[in-house]
């Protein structure tokens, strides 16, 4: 559905195009001590590069999460820019091809992808004191790094290594199966073993993460491999949705809701519905977007934790990524419904992001804030965004309304 653009939408799309190009140029211009891996280990508040003395923030360590996200972003933006900025497109795809080869080699070697690689590029996990331990390999368990890297490999192989596309689709299918079979370990800062599964709560976040893979597959013309998306939408809505507040409970019987993850789920689910013509979940998904905005907008951004029962804040932090995810979800909701409530949510997330997070020079966002201002608390990894939450979210918003 193509939506008639308001002045706000026209200006927003122009802004998203401009900042994505600026951020991509900045990202691929940064030197890396671990070529061809991307190095965005920069403090978003002080703008100081992390050094070897900064422990696990050091450039000596490579985070599989970030590299998989970066590969997907490089390829997706490279293709998007082919008719808009051919020079940048070619440079992005050239960098992506090198990163693809490196990540493919790691997956072939280890049987999967891992959150953290040590100085010798061996999978590891860090305990609460920051001590590193070798990660268990080829155990049959999967985790978020597998999903992020698999998505990047599929996007890249679709473009320049079709002979291996089938391998990566099989890899992704096993990750999907691991979610449904109870083999997916959500928290990767621990050993991959049976005890990690036994202590794990019933969180819907793996379903949300794999919906992002379904969205990618649909956009790449690989819809047959994305059919799990309908089951995953039904699972999250059927088991985690609170009808009174239109929020998703992180745990089936819990009170905690992460509005950022919930609105991210809604955005990917709405994109899936648009791509496949699935209609049954739409009313619940549209209300979910509004519920996340009503309960989540506080202080500088979108809260990372609220109580479903009381609406009270359950975390002091407001990370940057939740706002671009809200922008994407609201854009899809507006494109599907044409309802003004979603344009209002989009504008609110846009304004908060650009007035309270986006630095402009350099073209990065402050990673995290509390009520009083920026805080040096990394949401997941020390690397800044590789144009995944920011770039791909804003690109998704553009594609939603340009139709």
C-alpha positions in Angstrom: 0.0 0.0 0.0 1.4 3.4 -1.0 0.7 6.2 1.4 0.3 9.8 0.4 3.2 11.6 2.1 2.6 14.4 4.5 5.3 17.1 4.8 6.6 15.4 7.9 7.1 12.1 6.0 8.8 13.7 3.1 11.2 15.5 5.4 11.7 12.4 7.5 12.6 10.2 4.5 15.0 12.8 3.2 16.7 12.9 6.6 16.9 9.1 6.9 18.5 8.9 3.4 21.0 11.6 4.3 22.1 10.2 7.7 22.3 6.6 6.5 24.7 7.6 3.7 26.7 9.7 6.1 26.9 6.9 8.6 27.8 4.3 6.0 30.6 6.5 4.8 31.9 7.0 8.3 31.6 3.3 9.2 33.6 1.9 6.3 36.2 4.6 6.6 37.1 3.5 10.1 40.3 1.5 10.4 40.2 -1.9 11.9 43.0 -3.8 13.6 41.1 -7.0 12.9 40.4 -6.7 9.2 38.0 -7.4 7.5 35.9 -7.2 10.6 34.2 -3.9 11.3 35.5 -1.9 14.2 33.1 0.5 15.8 34.5 0.4 19.3 34.0 4.0 20.1 32.6 5.6 23.2 29.5 7.5 22.0 29.7 10.0 24.8 33.4 10.9 24.9 34.1 10.0 21.2 37.3 8.2 22.4 38.3 5.0 20.7 38.5 2.0 23.0 42.1 0.7 23.4 43.7 -2.5 24.5 43.5 -1.4 28.2 39.7 -1.3 28.0 39.3 -5.0 28.5 36.4 -6.6 26.6 35.7 -3.2 25.0 39.1 -3.5 23.3 39.4 -3.8 19.5 41.2 -7.1 20.1 37.9 -8.8 20.7 35.4 -9.4 17.9 31.6 -9.7 18.6 29.8 -12.0 16.3 26.5 -10.2 16.9 27.9 -7.0 15.5 29.6 -8.5 12.5 26.5 -10.4 11.4 24.4 -7.3 11.8 27.1 -5.3 9.9 27.1 -7.8 7.0 23.3 -7.6 6.6 23.5 -3.8 6.7 26.3 -3.5 4.3 24.6 -5.7 1.7 21.1 -4.3 2.2 22.3 -0.7 1.9 24.6 -1.5 -0.9 21.8 -2.9 -3.0 19.5 0.0 -2.0 22.1 2.5 -3.1 22.8 0.9 -6.5 20.6 3.4 -8.3 21.2 6.3 -5.9 24.9 6.4 -5.2 26.7 3.8 -7.3 30.2 4.6 -5.9 29.2 4.1 -2.3 27.2 1.0 -3.3 30.2 -0.6 -4.9 32.4 0.2 -1.9 29.8 -1.2 0.6 29.4 -4.4 -1.4 33.2 -4.9 -1.8 33.6 -4.5 2.0 30.7 -6.9 2.5 32.2 -9.6 0.3 35.4 -9.6 2.5 33.4 -9.7 5.7 31.2 -12.5 4.3 34.2 -14.7 3.5 35.5 -14.2 7.1 32.2 -15.0 8.8 31.5 -18.0 6.5 34.9 -19.4 7.4 34.2 -19.0 11.2 30.8 -20.8 10.8 32.4 -23.6 8.8 35.1 -24.0 11.3 33.0 -23.9 14.5 29.6 -25.2 13.3 27.9 -21.9 14.2 28.5 -18.3 15.2 29.2 -16.9 18.6 28.7 -13.8 20.6 32.4 -13.2 21.5 35.7 -14.2 19.9 38.9 -13.9 21.9 42.2 -12.5 20.8 42.9 -15.7 18.9 39.5 -15.6 17.2 38.2 -18.5 19.3 34.6 -18.5 20.7 34.5 -17.5 24.3 32.2 -16.3 27.0 32.9 -13.8 29.8 31.7 -14.3 33.4 30.5 -11.6 35.7 34.1 -10.7 36.6 35.1 -10.4 33.0 37.2 -13.5 32.9 37.1 -15.4 29.6 36.3 -19.1 29.2 36.3 -21.2 26.0 32.8 -21.6 24.6 31.4 -25.1 24.0 31.2 -25.8 20.3 29.0 -28.0 18.1 26.7 -28.8 21.0 23.4 -28.5 19.0 22.5 -25.3 20.9 21.9 -22.1 19.0 21.9 -18.4 20.1 21.3 -14.9 18.9 24.8 -14.7 17.3 23.8 -17.6 15.1 20.7 -15.7 13.9 22.5 -12.4 13.2 25.3 -14.1 11.3 23.0 -16.4 9.4 21.0 -13.4 8.2 24.1 -11.6 7.1 25.4 -14.7 5.3 22.1 -15.2 3.5 21.8 -11.6 2.4 25.4 -11.7 1.1 25.2 -15.1 -0.6 22.0 -14.1 -2.3 24.0 -11.3 -3.9 27.4 -12.7 -4.7 27.7 -16.4 -3.7 24.5 -18.2 -4.8 26.3 -21.6 -4.7 26.4 -21.4 -0.9 22.9 -19.9 -0.4 21.4 -23.3 0.3 24.0 -24.0 3.0 23.0 -20.8 4.9 19.3 -21.5 4.5 19.9 -24.9 6.1 21.8 -23.1 8.9 18.9 -20.7 9.4 16.4 -23.5 9.4 18.2 -25.2 12.2 18.1 -22.0 14.2 14.4 -21.8 13.7 14.1 -25.4 14.8 16.2 -24.7 17.9 13.7 -22.1 19.0 10.8 -24.5 18.7 12.7 -27.4 20.1 14.1 -25.6 23.2 17.7 -25.5 22.0 18.0 -21.7 21.7 20.1 -20.1 24.4 19.0 -16.4 24.8 21.8 -15.2 27.1 25.2 -15.9 25.5 27.4 -14.8 28.3 27.5 -18.3 29.7 28.5 -21.8 28.6 26.3 -23.4 26.0 25.1 -26.5 27.8 22.0 -28.1 29.2 22.1 -26.0 32.4 21.7 -22.8 30.4 18.5 -24.2 28.9 17.3 -25.5 32.2 17.6 -22.1 33.9 16.1 -20.1 31.0 12.8 -18.3 31.3 10.1 -18.5 28.6 10.9 -15.3 26.8 9.5 -14.5 23.3 12.7 -12.6 22.2 13.9 -15.6 20.0 10.6 -15.4 18.1 11.0 -11.7 17.6 14.6 -12.2 16.4 13.7 -14.9 13.9 10.8 -12.7 12.6 13.6 -10.3 11.5 15.0 -13.3 9.5 11.5 -14.0 8.0 11.3 -10.3 6.9 14.8 -10.5 5.3 13.8 -13.7 3.5 10.6 -12.2 2.1 12.5 -9.1 0.9 15.1 -11.4 -0.8 12.4 -13.3 -2.7 12.9 -16.4 -0.5 9.4 -16.5 1.0 9.2 -20.3 1.0 11.9 -20.3 3.7 10.1 -17.7 5.7 6.8 -19.5 6.4 7.7 -20.1 10.0 6.9 -16.4 10.5 3.2 -17.1 10.9 3.8 -19.6 13.6 6.1 -17.3 15.4 3.7 -14.4 15.3 0.9 -16.6 16.7 3.2 -18.0 19.4 4.2 -14.5 20.8 0.7 -13.0 20.6 -1.0 -16.2 21.9 1.3 -16.6 24.9 2.7 -13.2 25.8 0.2 -10.5 24.9 -1.6 -8.7 27.7 -5.0 -7.7 26.3 -5.6 -5.0 28.9 -2.5 -3.0 28.1 -1.6 -4.2 24.6 1.9 -5.1 25.8 4.0 -8.3 25.5 5.1 -9.8 28.7 8.8 -10.9 28.4 7.9 -14.1 30.3 4.6 -15.9 29.9 3.5 -15.3 33.5 5.8 -12.3 34.3 5.1 -8.6 34.8 8.1 -7.2 33.0 7.8 -5.8 29.5 10.6 -4.5 27.3 8.7 -2.0 25.1 11.6 -1.8 22.7 11.6 -5.5 22.0 7.8 -5.5 21.8 7.7 -2.8 19.2 10.5 -4.4 17.3 8.4 -7.6 17.2 5.4 -5.6 16.0 7.4 -4.0 13.2 8.7 -7.3 11.9 5.3 -8.9 12.3 3.6 -6.1 10.4 6.2 -6.4 7.6 5.5 -10.1 7.4 1.8 -9.5 7.2 2.3 -7.0 4.4 4.6 -9.3 2.5 2.3 -12.4 2.8 -1.2 -11.0 3.0 -1.7 -12.4 6.5 -4.6 -10.5 8.0 -5.6 -12.3 11.2 -2.9 -10.8 13.5 -3.2 -7.2 12.2 -5.6 -5.7 14.8 -3.5 -7.1 17.7 -0.3 -5.9 16.1 -1.6 -2.4 15.4 -2.8 -2.1 19.0 0.6 -3.5 20.2 2.4 -0.6 18.5 0.2 1.9 20.3 0.5 0.0 23.6 4.3 0.2 23.4 4.2 3.9 22.7 1.7 4.6 25.5 3.7 2.7 28.1 7.2 3.1 26.8 7.6 6.8 26.1 9.2 8.3 29.1 12.0 10.9 29.7 14.4 11.0 26.7 13.2 7.9 24.7 11.5 4.6 24.9 11.8 2.7 28.2 13.6 -0.6 28.2 11.5 -2.0 31.0 8.0 -1.3 32.4 5.6 -3.1 34.7 2.6 -4.5 32.8 0.5 -4.2 35.9 1.4 -0.7 37.0 3.1 0.9 34.0 6.0 1.9 36.3 9.5 2.0 35.0 11.5 -1.2 35.8 14.8 0.0 34.4 16.6 3.4 34.4 17.8 3.1 30.9 16.6 4.3 27.5 18.9 2.8 24.8 19.0 4.4 21.3 17.9 1.4 19.3 14.3 1.4 20.6 13.4 4.6 18.9 14.4 3.6 15.3 12.6 0.4 15.9 9.5 2.4 16.9 9.9 4.5 13.8 9.9 1.4 11.6 6.9 -0.2 13.4 4.9 3.0 13.3 5.6 3.5 9.6 4.4 0.0 8.8 1.3 0.5 11.0 0.6 3.8 9.3 1.1 2.3 5.8 -1.3 -0.5 6.6 -4.0 1.4 8.4 -3.7 5.1 7.3 -4.6 6.0 10.9 -3.3 9.2 12.4 -2.4 7.6 15.7 0.6 5.9 14.0 1.8 9.0 12.3 1.8 10.7 15.8 3.8 7.8 17.3 6.3 7.9 14.3 6.7 11.7 14.8 7.3 11.3 18.5 9.9 8.6 18.1 11.6 10.6 15.3 11.7 13.8 17.4 13.1 12.1 20.5 15.8 10.3 18.4 17.1 13.3 16.6 16.9 15.8 19.5 18.3 13.5 22.3 20.4 10.8 20.7 21.7 11.6 17.2 25.0 13.4 17.3 25.4 14.3 13.7 29.1 14.8 13.8 30.2 12.0 13.8 27.0 10.4 12.4 26.3 8.2 15.4 23.7 8.0 18.2 24.5 8.2 21.9 24.1 4.5 22.9 22.3 4.9 26.2 20.6 7.5 28.4 18.8 7.7 31.7 16.5 10.4 32.9 19.4 12.7 33.6 21.4 12.3 30.4 23.9 10.0 28.6 25.3 7.1 30.5 28.3 4.9 29.7 26.4 1.7 29.8 26.6 -0.4 26.6 23.3 -2.1 25.9 24.9 -5.3 24.5 28.4 -4.8 23.0 31.0 -2.1 23.0 30.7 -1.7 19.3 28.3 1.1 18.1 25.5 0.4 15.7 26.6 -1.1 12.4 23.6 0.5 10.7 21.4 -2.4 11.8 19.0 -0.9 14.4 19.5 2.6 13.0 20.1 2.2 9.3 18.0 -0.9 8.6 15.2 0.4 10.8 15.1 3.7 9.0 15.4 2.0 5.6 12.5 -0.2 6.6 10.4 2.9 7.4 11.2 4.3 4.0 10.3 1.2 2.2 7.0 0.9 4.2 5.6 4.2 3.0 7.2 4.3 -0.4 5.6 0.9 -1.0 
